[in-house]
Amino acid sequence: MINPIIDELEKNYKKSEIPQMNPGDTVKVSVRIVEGNKERIQAFEGTIIKMHGAGLNKTVTVRKVFQGIGVERVFLIHSPRIDKFQVLRKGDVRRSKLYYLRERSGKATRIKEKIEKR
């Protein structure tokens, strides 16, 4: 990278067990939620519509439709609040930002599944 001092500091905070994710993939994000003095893990499952940034500042925007309303959340990948990412389906898309999914609903939001060679 550009600055070795910053890279050395960021190395302590980066997570190593992050799966390979791309826009169009369906993921389940497990987020730690603190309510009072209790802590629990809540799952957020949706489609990645945007990936942004690099290094420690890398974010992913996940979209799902809940009760007919589109919900988007931005997750900082290396945040200590994120427990884990699970890739459920690999999507086959031709662009990096899938903002067109915001205007679509129902079957029009389906994304083809990428079939990997063995």
C-alpha positions in Angstrom: 0.0 0.0 0.0 1.0 3.6 0.1 1.9 4.2 3.8 3.6 1.3 5.6 2.9 2.9 9.0 -0.9 3.1 8.4 -0.8 -0.5 7.0 0.9 -1.7 10.2 -1.8 -0.1 12.4 -4.7 -1.3 10.3 -3.3 -4.9 10.3 -4.4 -5.3 13.9 -8.1 -4.5 13.1 -8.6 -6.3 9.8 -10.6 -9.5 9.8 -9.1 -12.5 8.1 -12.1 -14.8 7.7 -14.1 -12.7 5.3 -15.5 -14.7 2.3 -15.1 -13.5 -1.3 -18.2 -11.3 -2.0 -19.3 -9.4 -5.1 -22.3 -7.3 -6.1 -25.3 -9.5 -6.9 -24.4 -12.1 -4.2 -27.0 -13.0 -1.6 -25.5 -12.7 1.8 -26.5 -13.2 5.5 -24.8 -10.7 7.8 -24.7 -11.4 11.5 -24.7 -8.2 13.4 -24.1 -7.8 17.2 -26.8 -5.7 18.7 -26.5 -4.3 22.3 -29.8 -3.6 24.1 -29.2 -2.4 27.6 -26.7 -4.8 29.2 -27.6 -7.7 26.9 -26.0 -8.5 23.6 -27.5 -10.6 20.8 -26.8 -11.4 17.2 -29.3 -10.4 14.5 -29.2 -11.6 10.9 -29.7 -9.4 7.9 -30.2 -11.3 4.7 -30.2 -9.6 1.3 -28.5 -8.8 -2.0 -25.3 -6.8 -2.2 -26.0 -3.8 -4.5 -22.8 -1.9 -3.8 -19.2 -2.3 -2.6 -17.2 0.8 -1.7 -13.8 1.6 -0.3 -10.7 -0.4 0.3 -8.7 -1.7 3.2 -10.1 -1.0 6.7 -12.8 1.4 5.3 -14.4 -1.2 2.9 -18.2 -1.1 3.1 -20.9 -3.2 1.5 -24.5 -2.1 0.9 -27.1 -4.9 1.3 -30.7 -4.6 0.2 -33.7 -6.7 1.1 -37.5 -6.2 0.7 -39.4 -6.5 4.0 -43.2 -6.4 4.0 -43.2 -4.6 0.6 -40.7 -1.9 1.6 -37.1 -1.9 0.4 -34.5 -1.8 3.3 -30.8 -1.0 2.7 -28.1 -1.2 5.2 -24.4 -0.3 4.9 -22.0 -2.5 6.7 -18.4 -1.8 7.5 -16.8 -5.1 6.7 -14.0 -5.0 9.3 -16.3 -3.6 12.1 -16.2 -5.3 15.5 -20.0 -5.2 15.4 -20.1 -7.6 12.5 -20.0 -11.2 13.7 -19.7 -13.0 10.3 -20.7 -12.9 6.6 -22.2 -15.9 4.9 -22.5 -16.0 1.1 -25.7 -17.9 0.3 -25.8 -17.5 -3.5 -23.4 -16.2 -6.1 -25.1 -13.7 -8.4 -24.2 -13.4 -12.1 -24.3 -9.6 -12.9 -22.5 -7.4 -15.4 -22.1 -4.2 -13.4 -20.7 -3.2 -10.1 -23.5 -1.0 -8.8 -27.0 -2.5 -8.9 -29.0 0.6 -8.2 -31.5 -0.4 -10.8 -32.9 -2.9 -8.3 -34.4 0.0 -6.3 -37.0 0.7 -9.0 -38.0 -3.0 -9.5 -40.2 -5.2 -7.4 -41.2 -8.9 -7.4 -39.8 -11.2 -10.0 -38.1 -8.3 -11.8 -35.5 -8.2 -9.0 -34.3 -11.8 -9.5 -30.6 -12.2 -10.3 -29.2 -15.2 -12.2 -27.1 -17.6 -10.2 -23.5 -18.0 -11.2 -22.7 -21.6 -11.9 -19.0 -22.3 -11.1 -16.9 -24.7 -13.0 -15.4 -27.6 -11.1 
